[in-house]
Amino acid sequence: MTEKKKRQKVTAEITAAHLTEFASDLKHPMTHEQAVAFLNNEGHAYEMWKWMMQAGEEYIKFALQKQPKFTSRPRAGDADQLRMIV
């Protein structure tokens, strides 16, 4: 992921390939087909999505607490427009 790109959203995904790698790390190897079946069984994919969203929310709150509060600054062209209105 590049640091310089202006983003309006962050999308994360865990694929069956990721799942097989994680399972292998846990000494619980599975095939691609087994990984797909796991994701589609018993609501695992939806549950994983909820955990990912919760982790993202917690990270955002943590990161915002470390930073000074944002102040709204006029953009370059906004100052001229404000003067014209006043």
Protein Blocks (a to p, Z undefined) as FASTA:
>chain_A
ZZklccfbdcddddfklmmmmmmmnopacdfklmmmmmmgghlmmmmmmmmmmmmmmmmm
mmmmmpccddddddfklmmmmmmmZZ
